[in-house]
Amino acid sequence: MARNLHVHRSVARCLGASLTKLKALERENRELRQANEILRKASAYFAQAELDRRFRP
């Protein structure tokens, strides 16, 4: 019985650590997606500004 309890606690610790790591990775992924969206919009803005500059008399 004591051995099973030890195993269960070990599994619980591993699961807890895995969940913590998963949450951190999900947060990082969300932040990177937001940064990519900002960069994509900035790139489109500057590309359009360059086209406007080239085609204006």
C-alpha positions as a printed Julia matrix, in Angstrom:
57×3 Matrix{Float64}:
  0.0    0.0     0.0
  2.78   2.44    0.9
  4.52   1.69   -2.41
  1.35   2.48   -4.37
  0.96   5.76   -2.49
  4.55   6.68   -3.36
  3.92   5.87   -7.03
  0.71   7.91   -7.04
  2.5   10.9    -5.52
  5.29  10.6    -8.09
  2.75  10.48  -10.91
  0.89  13.45   -9.45
  4.14  15.46   -9.28
  4.96  14.58  -12.89
  1.48  15.51  -14.03
  1.62  18.76  -12.1
  4.98  19.64  -13.65
  3.69  18.69  -17.09
  0.59  20.84  -16.69
  2.69  23.78  -15.53
  4.99  23.38  -18.54
  2.01  23.04  -20.87
  0.45  26.26  -19.54
  3.76  28.09  -20.01
  4.1   26.8   -23.57
  0.51  27.74  -24.4
  1.13  31.26  -23.05
  4.36  31.56  -25.06
  2.58  30.29  -28.18
 -0.2   32.86  -27.73
  2.33  35.68  -27.28
  4.28  34.6   -30.37
  1.1   34.44  -32.44
  0.2   37.96  -31.31
  3.69  39.22  -32.16
  3.5   37.56  -35.59
  0.13  39.2   -36.25
  1.54  42.62  -35.33
  4.56  42.07  -37.58
  2.35  40.86  -40.43
  0.18  43.99  -40.18
  3.21  46.28  -39.94
  4.74  44.62  -42.99
  1.54  45.07  -44.99
  1.3   48.71  -43.89
  4.85  49.54  -44.96
  4.51  47.6   -48.21
  1.37  49.58  -49.05
  3.1   52.85  -48.11
  5.97  51.96  -50.45
  3.55  51.21  -53.3
  1.71  54.47  -52.68
  5.01  56.37  -52.72
  6.09  54.79  -56.01
  2.85  55.42  -57.88
  2.14  58.95  -56.73
  3.16  61.68  -59.17
